[in-house]
Structure formats: C-alpha cells, structure tokens
Amino acid sequence: MQRPETEVVDCDVLVVGGGMAGCGASYETAYWAKQHGLKAVVVDKAAMERSGAVAMGLSAINCYMGMKHGENTPEDFVRYVRNDLMGISREDLVYDIARHVDSSVHMFEEWGLPFFKTPEGRYVREGRWQVMIHGESYKPIVAEAAKAAIGEENIYQRVFVSHLLKDKRDANRVAGAVGFSTRDNKIYVFKARAVVCACGGATNVWRPHAVGEGLGRIWYSVFNTGSVYKLMINAGAEMTSMEHRLVQTRFKDGYGPVGMWFLLFKSVIKNAFGERYDETRDDELENWLPYGRKMPVPTPLRNHQMLLDIKAGKGPHYMRTDEALQKLYAGQTVEKIRQIESEAWEDFLDMTMSQALLWASHNIDPAETPSEVYLTEPYLMGSHATGCGAWVSGPEDVSPKEYQWGYNRMTTVNGLFAAGDGVGASGHKFSSGSFAEGRIAGKSAVDYIVDQAQAPQIDEAEIEGIKTGIWHPLEHFEKHRGSSTREDLNPNYLMPKMALIRLQKLMDEYVGGPGAYYMTNGPLLNRGMELLDGFKEDLGNLGARDLHDLLRCWEVWDRTMSAECHIQHVKFREETRWPGYYYNADHPELDDENWKCFVNSRRDPATGEWEMSKKPYIPACD
C-alpha cells in the first residue's frame, strides 16, 4: 500500500456525518454561514443519499406534533418522553425539538416526500406521534436538499473521520478533524472553527442474534458504529446516559419493526400457548411504580414482561398478523382488502426489505400465518427510546442554569456541537427530530464562530502522529503478511472481523447481552473491563489488507470506546432503572430516591482515566 497523500480543507463549520442529523445541520448551517461569509463543509463516510439509519427508508415519521391542527403540544411530548425513559430526560432539549420539529416535517413534504393523507388533506396518523409516509426515498429526498444548500464543492463523501483536532493553545477547544478516504490513498485534514458531530450511534457492540453469513442483519443500521461517541469521548467531552442502551421487540431474523402492526393494524403478540404476556404479566408492572402504571407502558417494561415469558418457557412468541388482518378484512370489498394487504407489505418494503424477503422465503402470508417476534441485541443510540450521547448546553429561554452554559447543543468542549444520536438524555427524536436538532446545532455553531474573535491553531506534530496511527494497520499487515501461509491467520496481527467478534463475545457474556438475558453485576463488569483493557492493547496490532479493512479497523475502535463508556456508566449507576434493557443483579430494583438523576462521565484525553458524576434531573413542565 502506497503512502497516502494529504489534502487540507480549510472551513469555518465542519459537519461530521451525513445522516438525518447531518443533513439537518448541513441545510441550516449553509443558510446562516452564507449570511456571514463563512464556509461550511460536510464529510460523510458513505454517500449522503443512502447513509445513516434511514438509508433503506421508513414507513412513518415518528416525531410530529401536529401543532397546526392542535393535535399535540410540546409539553405533551415532554411528558410522553419522560414516562417512556422511566422518569429521566433532559426535558429542555426534548421541548426544544418538539417546538421546532413540525416545520422540518413540512419541508420534507415540500421537497417531494409523499405522505398518506386523509380526504381533508391532513396527515394520516399511525399513532399519537407518528405520521405515515411512502418512505423508500425518504433519505435521498432529504439529502438532495441538504446537498443543494451546502454545495457539491463542500461535500466530502466516502471519507471516514477518525479523530477530532484540538486548539494548540486551548486543550478544551475543537479545531477540526482528520479522516481518510475509503476509495483513495488519501488522508484529509479538516481545519475548522466549529464542528458539529452528527454521526450515528453504535450497533454490533454485542453479539447479534444473526451470526455467520447473517452478521449484518440487525435492526438499527449496521454501518452505525459509534463514531459520534468515540470522537467526542476522545476529545474530552462530557457524556451522559451512556448506560441507557436500547433493546427492541422486532420480527425475528428479519428485524422488521412492529410499531405499525400495533398502532395501525391493532395486532397483538401471543405466546405459543395463545396467551398475551402483557395481560398475564400485568401484575409485574406493580414492581416498577410509578412508571409501571402510566400509559403507554414504557418500552423497557414491555420488554421486561416479554423476557419473563421467554424465560418461563412460553415461546415462541408470535405477532398475530393473521388475526389482525382477518379482522380488518371482515366485511370489506376486494379493493379495500387489497389496499390493506398492500400497506402490510409496504411497511417493510419501505424500510426493512429483509423482512418482506423472509416472509416470501418462508412461504408466509401475513393474513394467514403469524410471524415470530423476539428481543434484539442492545444498541447504543440517542434518537430512539433511549438516551446515549453528549451532555450539551440547552436553549437559553428554556433550560435551567444547570443545563445551560453556552450555545445551544454545544458540548463541554468549546466549539464542538452535537445532534441526533450524539445528544444524550433526549430520546424519541427519531429521524425528523434528529434533522431538526441538526438544524439547531448548525445555527448555534455559526453563532459561536461569529462571536469568536480568534481562530484556533492546529499542532502540525499532532496531525502527523494521527496520520501515522491511521495508516498503521495497513503497514503492519504488509510488514507481517509473509509470516504465515494464510493472510487471515497470522501471529503478528488480527483482522478487524476477528476483533469485532471478540468484542461482541466479551460484551455479551459480561455486560448483559442477550446470551445472559441482559443480566450483569459488579464482578462481571469488572472482569469485562479487565478483558477490554487487554483487548485494547491487542487492537494496536490490527491488520488491514486494503482500505475496506482499514475502515473496519477504525470502526472496531469506535465500538470499543463506546463499549468502555457504557461499562463505566453501568458500574456507576447502582440500580436497575430500565428492566428489559439491562439488569444489574447487585441492584435489581428501581431507586428514585438516590438515582433519579443523570449519570455523566468524562474521559481524560491525556491519561485515559474516567471521572464519573451525577447531574440533577430538573423537569421542564408538570
């Protein structure tokens, strides 16, 4: 492998990530940057048209208030998120998204996204917060608008950002980023006055249900590797709620979402004996008051009920699509039945095509045959029913002083902003809320730059060290490839897939993976951390045959740093707040008296030491 050339890109605002949050940041940053004669740049490791969690599309927009028609208020949404996250959320941030998200959704329609409409012209609701779309082209439509706003000349695709740069004079100020092309032998140095971190959360940290050739078949995007967390953690940003991983009920093996079947088709899940676990295990909710008796039942508690049923030997569990569809078909015309049938299939064809293929390959007609459902492996993310991410400053007109120290969505590192999965303790933003949050962060980044008289300085020696580290797996492989008769088996290096499987095994067995029914304890976590420390030493010997392998090597580092932060948080929180997501056997109960608070962490970039702390929960409304 030839030594890479270096391209230096000077800009004012750098947006890292081209998913929904990154598109929102790109779109809004471009507008405000032009007002002040500033240059904005976006860098994405994929192609923006099909990058991020919405790459395959969606069948619904899951965060829409409908304030124009008086359907919901931001306060309503704050209360909903508070309950589903079992009492703890940054309600100032949730409110901020809720009051702005509708305008973004309306823009999607203006850009050409087709919505289901009532005869009166209103959006068709799938549930209280969801509106239905024909969403296979959701991401290309949004990406096209973002790219047009920021300009093709300011877009760098197929470039993986591995490091953030800090100001030479101020260790707590961001100064840009470094990454490498996944297509050419080139390293990019982005010099910037502000950075918006809008990459995705982390998948494949735990061993997935689908193994071998099915390793990439999961629910959340397999290409989201935790870059947003690794970048901010290594920059010294304070993180929050990184213990709050997500586990979802999904159609087994295909990972098709169940929301539309519950909300629109009114389907239910029954076990192998025809019982509804939400009814037979209703009394279990009494153990998790006050949240167990609030409606809707929080996502982790619904998982908890199903998990109890699984452990009691009541499986398999089936989504009774057959019963739901037959009830809807009753008394309908052939034309209406065909419409219902089309919507049932489109739910997956718009967003999880593998589920439709699984139905076809298993000879399943959902109107005649039920489909298995199961709990997924955990994911670390901040945009769904969970709250991983950075501790950020909130809006000055809403946030209490404890949550507001600077520009909206700025982390504890000056000039470093976050959005989407990167912002902690403010779940249920989904795609539209992530886009809106990207817009908020982008505008704030421009405000920050306008107020800063002096640009950051970059340490060229630091850049050279980063470049050497980036390219090391390629050179290490080339140096030692002749030491064995098979390139993929060598005593001097390990390949990225080997490293990934080793990490997944560790996390599954010690940090509450599906193989342990999501259970862990102090001794398991301590042993897991010991093994992770040894694993990190071995990662210095990663080998890469080509640029594709090099990308996978650095994605393993993303996941490893995300995993380490998660372990630190789970160890620190001495309670089980989210049963169904994970259980701490040492502290198996909810403890509102001592732990109705945020768990925050900061990793010292110089020493690698973790500092853990509690931050108060302050409600934004009654």
Number of C-alpha atoms within 10 A of each C-alpha: 12 8 12 15 11 13 12 11 16 16 18 23 30 31 32 29 30 31 32 34 37 36 32 31 39 38 27 24 33 27 17 19 22 13 10 12 9 17 19 29 25 30 25 23 23 19 19 28 21 18 25 28 22 22 21 21 22 25 25 26 21 23 23 27 24 22 14 10 8 8 12 16 15 20 16 14 23 26 19 18 24 21 21 25 23 25 19 24 29 27 26 25 26 26 25 22 25 25 17 19 23 20 15 17 23 12 13 19 14 10 13 12 20 16 20 16 14 10 8 6 9 13 16 16 21 22 15 15 18 21 23 22 25 20 24 24 21 28 26 21 17 24 24 15 18 26 21 12 17 24 16 12 9 19 18 20 18 16 24 25 26 20 21 23 26 23 18 16 11 12 15 17 22 26 28 29 22 22 21 27 21 20 12 12 16 17 23 21 22 25 25 27 28 30 32 31 32 33 32 31 30 32 25 28 28 27 24 24 18 17 11 7 7 11 14 15 18 22 23 21 20 15 20 24 27 29 30 31 33 25 22 26 23 17 25 21 25 22 29 28 30 30 25 28 22 23 24 23 21 20 21 21 19 22 25 23 21 19 19 20 20 17 15 15 19 16 20 18 23 22 21 14 10 12 14 18 21 21 9 11 15 14 12 15 19 11 12 17 13 13 20 21 15 14 10 12 16 23 22 24 23 21 21 23 21 26 21 16 21 18 10 9 11 18 18 15 25 21 24 24 24 17 19 20 21 14 15 17 17 9 10 12 10 10 9 13 17 13 11 17 17 11 17 20 16 19 27 25 22 20 25 21 19 17 21 21 15 16 16 11 9 9 10 15 15 20 18 12 16 19 18 20 25 22 22 24 28 26 25 33 30 32 28 19 22 32 29 31 32 33 27 31 25 26 21 15 9 15 22 16 10 12 21 19 17 18 23 26 29 30 27 23 18 22 28 28 31 35 35 36 32 33 34 29 30 30 29 26 26 22 26 27 31 32 30 30 33 32 25 26 33 36 23 26 31 29 17 20 20 14 8 11 7 8 14 22 19 18 14 10 9 12 16 11 10 18 20 12 11 20 19 18 28 21 17 18 24 15 12 15 20 11 12 12 9 9 17 16 14 17 11 16 21 22 23 23 13 12 21 22 19 17 23 20 18 22 27 25 21 24 31 25 26 22 17 13 20 22 22 22 19 18 12 16 21 16 14 20 20 11 15 21 14 11 16 15 9 14 21 14 17 23 28 25 18 15 19 12 19 25 21 19 24 21 22 25 21 23 27 27 20 26 27 18 23 22 21 21 22 26 19 17 22 20 21 20 27 26 23 24 30 28 23 24 14 13 15 16 17 19 14 15 7 10 19 20 19 22 23 24 26 24 20 16 14 9 7 12 10 14 12 17 16 15 15 14 17 17 17 18 12 6
